[in-house]
Amino acid sequence: MTAVGMLVGAGAATASTKKKAPPPACKLVKAQPGNGNGGSVSDQSLDITSADVASNATTLTSVIRVVKLATGTQDTATPTGREWDMNFTVNGKEATLQVYDGPFGTFASTGQATLDTAKSEIRVNVSLADIASKLNVPIKNKSSILTNFIVTSKSTVEGPAVPGAFGAGTYFQTGQTDRASSPARYLAGSSSCVVVGK
């Protein structure tokens, strides 16, 4: 083999042994449907199946999936309100994203909430700047690691999201609840099955 042929052959070998990119993160938190915290969850809108977070350089999206999500007006099991929480830790600091839904509408404690009944998903889109300033949890793209995920749901009495209103979000919990947790790790900005910002 000529010197040129040897170089080409060496290059091909290097290319073939190149490491594959890790698969997209998906279902960082998994839960068994029907097993509530301390009992069964009869409301399918509160029965957690899985959850994820994903981020890019500016935005973080959290997704909580349930068995079958109904809108607040359709969910006769919890007419006074519902709440879903996503909690995680970054560099020893905890962040919690909350979504409230009930007679006063759907809103998030931080960011924008969306209820997707077609996919049975509760989503929150929030800027990394807001997470840093409002929750005091800085997240750096390609550097920060999110872990210690805790996802909860509960039936509540919802309060209005009005500045200065007493009990904005939730006045108090009324009954059934579900909880799932995971020690999974997510590197901020890495590939995910969740589309950031949607």
C-alpha positions in Angstrom: 0.0 0.0 0.0 1.3 3.5 -0.9 1.8 6.1 1.8 -1.3 8.0 0.5 -3.3 4.8 0.7 -2.2 4.2 4.3 -3.2 7.7 5.3 -6.7 7.3 3.7 -7.1 3.9 5.4 -6.2 5.4 8.8 -8.6 8.2 8.3 -11.5 5.8 7.5 -10.7 3.8 10.6 -10.8 6.9 12.8 -14.1 8.0 11.3 -15.7 4.6 11.9 -14.7 4.6 15.6 -16.0 8.1 16.2 -18.4 8.2 19.2 -22.1 8.4 18.5 -24.0 11.3 20.0 -26.0 10.2 23.1 -29.7 9.6 22.4 -32.1 12.5 23.3 -33.2 12.6 26.9 -36.7 11.4 27.3 -39.0 10.5 30.2 -36.5 11.6 32.9 -39.3 10.8 35.4 -41.4 7.7 35.0 -44.5 6.7 37.0 -46.8 3.8 37.1 -50.4 4.9 36.3 -53.0 4.3 38.9 -50.6 4.4 41.9 -51.1 7.6 43.7 -49.2 8.9 46.7 -50.7 6.8 49.5 -53.5 5.4 47.3 -55.1 5.3 43.9 -55.7 8.4 41.8 -59.2 8.4 40.4 -58.8 11.6 38.4 -56.8 10.8 35.2 -55.8 14.4 34.9 -53.8 14.0 38.1 -52.4 10.5 37.4 -48.8 11.1 36.4 -47.2 8.9 33.8 -43.9 10.7 33.0 -42.2 14.1 32.9 -39.3 15.9 31.3 -37.4 19.1 31.1 -35.5 20.5 28.1 -33.7 23.8 27.6 -31.7 25.9 25.1 -29.7 29.0 25.5 -32.7 31.2 26.6 -35.6 29.0 27.6 -36.6 26.0 29.7 -39.6 23.8 29.0 -41.1 21.4 31.5 -43.6 18.7 30.6 -45.7 16.6 32.9 -47.7 13.8 31.3 -50.8 12.3 32.8 -53.1 9.4 31.8 -55.9 11.6 30.3 -55.9 15.4 30.6 -59.3 17.1 30.7 -59.8 20.8 30.7 -60.9 22.4 34.0 -64.5 22.7 32.9 -64.6 19.0 31.8 -62.9 17.7 34.9 -65.8 17.0 37.2 -63.6 15.1 39.6 -61.8 18.3 40.7 -64.1 21.2 39.9 -62.5 23.6 42.4 -59.0 23.4 40.9 -55.9 21.4 40.1 -52.2 21.9 40.5 -49.1 20.2 38.9 -45.6 20.9 40.2 -42.1 20.2 38.7 -39.3 20.4 41.2 -35.6 20.0 40.4 -32.1 20.9 41.7 -29.3 22.9 40.0 -26.0 23.2 41.9 -27.7 22.6 45.2 -30.5 25.1 44.6 -34.1 24.0 44.2 -36.5 25.4 41.6 -40.2 24.6 41.4 -42.5 25.3 38.4 -46.2 25.2 39.2 -49.3 25.1 37.0 -52.7 26.0 38.4 -56.0 25.3 36.6 -59.6 25.9 37.8 -62.4 28.4 37.9 -60.0 31.3 37.6 -58.3 29.9 34.5 -54.9 28.3 33.7 -51.6 30.0 34.7 -48.1 29.2 35.9 -46.3 30.5 39.0 -43.4 31.4 36.7 -43.5 31.4 32.9 -46.4 30.5 30.5 -48.5 27.4 31.1 -50.2 25.3 28.4 -52.6 22.4 28.8 -52.4 20.1 25.8 -55.4 17.7 26.0 -54.5 16.0 22.8 -51.2 14.8 24.2 -52.3 14.8 27.9 -49.4 17.2 28.7 -49.1 20.1 31.1 -46.3 22.3 29.9 -44.5 25.4 31.2 -42.2 27.6 29.1 -40.0 29.9 31.1 -37.0 32.0 30.3 -33.7 31.2 32.0 -33.5 34.8 33.0 -36.8 34.5 34.9 -35.6 31.3 36.6 -32.4 33.1 37.7 -34.1 36.3 38.8 -37.4 35.1 40.3 -36.4 31.7 41.6 -32.7 32.5 42.3 -31.6 29.4 40.3 -29.1 30.3 37.5 -29.0 27.7 34.7 -26.1 27.8 32.2 -26.5 26.2 28.8 -24.2 23.2 28.3 -22.9 23.5 31.8 -25.6 23.2 34.5 -26.9 19.8 35.4 -30.6 19.5 36.5 -31.3 16.5 38.8 -33.4 15.3 41.8 -36.7 15.6 39.9 -39.9 15.5 41.9 -43.3 15.8 40.1 -46.6 16.2 42.0 -50.2 16.8 41.2 -53.1 17.5 43.5 -56.7 18.6 43.7 -57.1 22.1 45.2 -59.2 25.2 45.7 -57.8 27.6 43.2 -57.2 31.3 43.9 -57.1 34.0 41.3 -53.8 35.1 39.6 -54.2 38.7 40.5 -51.3 40.8 41.8 -51.6 41.0 45.6 -54.5 38.6 45.8 -54.6 36.3 48.8 -53.8 32.7 47.9 -53.1 33.4 44.2 -52.7 29.9 42.7 -54.0 27.6 45.5 -55.8 28.3 48.7 -55.4 24.8 49.9 -55.2 21.2 48.9 -58.5 19.3 48.9 -57.7 15.6 48.3 -56.1 13.2 45.9 -52.5 13.6 45.0 -49.9 11.9 43.0 -46.1 12.0 43.2 -43.1 10.7 41.1 -39.4 11.3 41.5 -36.2 10.4 39.8 -32.4 11.0 40.3 -32.0 11.3 36.5 -29.6 14.0 35.3 -30.2 16.5 32.4 -27.4 18.7 31.1 -28.9 22.1 30.2 -29.1 22.5 26.5 -28.7 18.9 25.6 -30.9 17.0 23.1 -34.4 16.0 24.3 -37.6 14.5 23.0 -39.2 17.7 24.2 -39.3 20.7 21.8 -38.2 23.8 23.8 -40.7 26.6 23.7 -43.6 24.5 22.5 
